[in-house]
Amino acid sequence: MDWFGVALDGPLVVIRALHFAATAMTTGTLIFRAVVAGSAAPAAKSVAMIVRVQTLRVVWIYLAISVASGLIWFLLEAASMSGLSLEESTTSDVLLTVANETQFGRMAEIRCLLAAILAGCLALDGFAPVRGCAVAISLALIAAIAWTGHAGSTVGELGILHLAADAFHLVAAAAWIGGLASLVLLLSVAMRDQTHAGVSFARDATQRFSTMGIAIVVTVFATGLVNTWILVGSLQALVATGYGQLVMLKVALFAAMLSFAAANRFWLTPRLALSSASKIAVQRRLVRNSTIEIALALMILAIVGVLGTLQPAIQAA
């Protein structure tokens, strides 16, 4: 597999991207439930309950995909590290060596434990304190990915900065993509409930997510700059290397997402205060734009899956 002039490990790239997407969706959905959908007015409690039940169902699906893809990722990495075929590397000796003697393996064990705890929290979702614990565990689950990539191998004080930037970058990206998927689900429920309570809940939730989106975008942008500075290093490396060109493509897709997010915030969200007939049309446009944003985000995650398997541009320049 060849992309931008560099040879790629296709299965590893695909499984990394799938794992990142599923884990981000898990975390982002739980953040959305707590921050956006959890603040419903008393009159909208019935609509909010439907959203809470449905988001819990999809979180279970996301978490299952995250665990399964994480296991496959571990097996593929074990084969890559040992230099053996996938079949030859799936022995207890090889797997235990990777799990206990490599940073990737130790983080895989920690993240597996976090996923198990999160599953327990989801099983006890009826208790409010447990829902808060689920959000905290999911944040740790996504942030820990930083230790499995380039940030985990950066040494010294620069390494601390890199890990912090990458962890916050992952959390913010998760809040964005998982929040978008949850917003689409919420608006779909609201379009079937055009009572005053349902419409008000959809409007208030969209406004809250839009406000949260400002902090998300600032965090993604700032931490992305730090990561690019550390891994690319110069404008020449950005333009001349396959790694740098992929980073530019990622930035272009981010800019496209930002344009749709701006349209949602500054044009569509204020229009939710219009007549009922217009509200339905606006909600549909919000769903369409958010779905496009999700598609762009998944493309970005595919690029992230590639970048993690490549030598950083600063080392190749």
N, C-alpha and C positions, 0 to 999 in steps of 0.2 A: 504494500500500500504506500503510495507516494503522494504527498501534498505539499505544495509550496517548495518543491525541490528537496524535500527531506523524506527519508524512509521512515515509515511508521509501523508500529506493532498494532495491526488492526483490532484484534480481539481485546487487547489491553486498553486501547483508546476508547472503544465502545463501552466496555464494562465500567471504566472510570467515569465516563460521562453519565451513564445510567445511574451509577451509585451516587454521584454528586447531585443529580437531579432529584432522585428519590429522597435523599437525606435532606436536601434543601426544601423540598415540598413538605416533608414531615415537620421540620422546624418552623417554616413560614406559616403553615396552617395553624399550628398551635399558638404562635404569636398573634395571628389574626384573631383567633377565637378569644384570646385573653384581652387584647388591647382594643380591637375594633368591634367584634360581634358581642363581646361580653358586657357592653355598656348600654344595653337596650332599655328604653323607657318602659315603665310598668305596662302600658297599653300594648306594647309590642312583644311581650314576653312569649306569646305563643309562636310568633314567627321566629324569634331568636332561638327558641327551643328546637324548632325544626332544623335551623341552620346548625345548631350545636350537635345534634344527633347525626346529621349528614356529614359534617366535617369530621366527626369522630370516626365514622366508617371509612372515609377516604384516608385518614391518617393511618389507620390499621393497614390499608393497602400499601401506602407509601412506605411504611416501616417494614413490611414484609419484603417489598422489592429492595429496600436498602440493605436489609440483612442478607438476602439471597445474593445480591450483586456484590456485597462486601466479601462474602465467602468466595465467590468466583474470582474476585480481584486478588484475594490472598493466594489462591491456588496458582493464578497466572504469574503473580510476582514470585512465588516460590520456584516456579519453573524457570523464570528469567534469572533469578539470583543464582540458582544452582547450575544453570547451563544445561539442564536436562529437558527432555520432552515433558509435556504435561502429565502423561501417564507415568513416566519414570520418576517424576518429582513428588508424586502423591504417596510417599512413604512416610511412616511415622518419624524416621530419623531426619529427613529433609524438612518436613513440616514443623517439627519441634525446634529444629535449629533456627529456622526463619522466625518462628514465633517468639523464641526466648533470647535470641542473640542478635537480632536486628531491631533498629528503631521502628521500622515499618511493622514488624511483627508484634512488638510490645504495644504499639498504638492500636493495632488491630484487636489485640486482646482487651485493651481498655475500652475501645469503642464497642466491642461485642458485649461487654458487661453493661455499658451505658444503655445499649439497645434493649437488653433484658430488663433493666430497671424501668426504662421507659414503657416497655410493654406492660409491666406490672402496674405502672401509674395509669395507663390507659384502661386497664381492666377495672380500676377503681375510680373511674372518671366522675362518678356521682358525688364525690367528696371534693369540695372547693379547694382545700389545702393541697390535695393530691394533684389537682389540675395545675396549680402553680408549680409544683415540683416537676411535673411533666414538661412544662416550658423550660425550666432551668436545665433539666437533663438533655432536652433536645438541643439547647444552645451549646452545651458541652459536646454533644455528638457531632454537630456540624463544625464547630471551631477546632476540634481535635484533628480534622483533616489537614490542617495547616502543618502538622508535624509529619505528615506522610509525603510531602512534596519538597520543592526546592527550599522553602522557608526552613524546613526541619534540618537541612544540611548547611545552612549559613551559620558561620561560627562567630563568636565574640559578641560585642555589643550590637553590631549590625544584625546579627542573628536574632537577638531579642526584638529589635525593631521590626525585622522582617516577619517574625512569627506573630507579633502583635498586629501588624498591618494585615497580614493574610487572614488571621482569625476574625478580625472585625470585618474584613472584606467578605468572607464567607457568610458570616451572620447576616450582614446587611443584604447580600444577594439572596439569601434564603428568605428573609422577611419580604423581599420584593416579589420573587417568583411564587412563593407559597401564598403570599397575600393576594396576588393577582388571581390565582386559581380559586382561592376561597371567595374572593369578591365576585367572580363569575358565578359560583355556586349560589352565593347569597342573592345576587340580582335575579338569577333564574327562579329562586323561590319567591322573591318579591313580585316578580311579574305574574305569578299565579295568585297573588294575594294583593289586590288593588284596593284594600281597605285603607283608611287613613293611617292606621297603625303600621300596616305593612309598608306603605309608601314612605312614611316618615322614617321608619327603621332603615330602609334602603338608602334614603338620602343622608341620614346621619352617619351611617356606616361608611358610605362612600366618602363623605367629607372627612371623617376621622382617618380613613386609610390614605386619603390624599394629603392630609397634614403630616401623617407619619412618613409618607413618601418623600417629603422634603429632606428629612433627616437621613433616610435611606440613601437617597441619591448623593447627598453630600458625603456620606461615609464611603459609599462605593467609589466615588470619584477620587477622594483624598487618599484612601488606602490603595486604590489602583495606581495612582501616581507614584506612591512609595514603592510598590512592588515593581513597577516598570523601571524606575530609577535603579533599583538594586539588581534586577535581572537583565536589563537591556544596557543601561549605562551611558549610551550616547545616541545621538540622532543618526549617525552613520550606521551603527549596529541595528537600529530600528528599521532602517530602510534596506540595508544590504543583506540581512540574514533572514532565513525562513522563519525563525522564531519571532523576529521583530515584525515581519510582515503579517504573521498571524495575530500578533498583539494589535497591529493597526486595524485588522479586520474586526477584532473583538471590540475595539473602540468605536468603529463605525456602526456596529450593531447596537452598542450601548447608546450611541447618539440617536439611532432610529427609535429605540425603546423610549428614550427621553422625550422625543417629539410626540409620541402617542400619549405618554404620561402627562405631558403639558396640555395636550388637547383635552384629556379627561378632566384635569384639574381646573383649567381656566375657561373652558368652553362648555363641556357637557355637564359637569357637576352643578354649576350654578343654574342650569336649565331644569334641574329636577324640581325646582320650585314652581314650574309652570303648571298648566292645567293637566288633568289626569291623562287625557289622550296623548298629550305631548310627553308626559313622563314615561309612558310605555316605550315610545320611540327613542327617547333619550337613554333609557335603560338598555335597550337593544344595542344602541351604538356603543354604550359603555362596555357591554359584554363583547361586542365585536373587537373594539380597540384593545381590551384587556387580553382577549384570546390571541391577537396578533403579538402583543407584548410577550405573552408566554412563549409563543413560537420563536420569537427573536431570542428570548432568554435561553431556550433549549439549544439554539444554535451556538450561543456563547458558551454554554456548558460543554458542548461538543468540542469547541476550540480549547477550553480549559483542559479537557481530557487529553487533547493532543499535546498541549504545552508542557504538561507534567511529565511526558515521556521524552522530551527533547532536552538537549543541552542548552542552557540559557544563552542568549545572544552575547552577553558580556564575556562569556568564556570562549565563544567562537570568534569574536571580533579580533 
